[in-house]
Amino acid sequence: MNAFQGPASSVAIGRIVPKDKIANASGMSSFSDNLIMVLSPVLAAFVLSCGGLKWILWIDLGSFCLAFLVLAFLIHVPEKASAFYIRTKGSG
């Protein structure tokens, strides 16, 4: 999944975040990615021990639905790329 989500997230950040805030957004994105990698197994082990696989699947489905609704109705990604994205894409 990361093969699709990572590049899409990078493009969305480049289009949403103002040019002067790209470094901050990149740092926050990296921090949240690393935090997820550390905390996900701990949380999954806790939920598995308390409620079993059924709870894990329901929580996964619920988090997917919540993320889908937020992306569908609350976040607008502009069609035009920011200057940062155009500059970095052309240099690579």
URTARA-V477149 format. One record per residue. SS is DSSP state (H for helix, E for strand, C for the rest). NEAR is the number of other C-alpha atoms within 12 Angstrom. D_CENTER is the distance of its C-alpha to the mean C-alpha in whole Angstrom. Layout:
SS,NEAR,D_CENTER  SS,NEAR,D_CENTER
This chain:
C,8,11  H,10,10  H,9,12  H,10,11  H,13,7  H,15,8  H,13,10  H,15,9  H,23,6  H,28,9  H,27,11  H,28,10  H,32,10  H,33,13  H,26,14  H,25,13  C,27,14  C,20,18  H,21,19  H,14,21  H,17,17  H,24,15  H,16,16  H,16,15  H,22,12  H,22,11  H,15,13  H,16,11  H,21,8  H,18,10  H,14,11  H,15,8  H,18,8  H,13,11  H,15,12  H,15,10  H,14,12  H,13,15  H,14,15  H,18,14  H,14,17  H,14,19  H,19,18  H,23,19  H,16,22  H,16,23  H,20,22  H,19,24  H,14,27  H,13,27  H,16,26  C,15,26  H,16,24  H,15,25  H,19,23  H,22,20  H,16,20  H,16,20  H,19,17  H,17,15  H,14,16  H,14,16  H,14,12  H,15,12  H,14,14  H,15,13  H,15,10  H,14,12  H,13,14  H,13,12  H,15,11  H,13,14  H,11,16  C,11,15  C,15,12  C,15,15  C,21,14  C,15,17  C,11,19  C,15,20  C,22,19  C,25,19  H,19,22  H,25,19  H,23,18  H,16,21  H,13,23  H,16,20  H,14,20  H,9,24  H,8,25  C,7,23
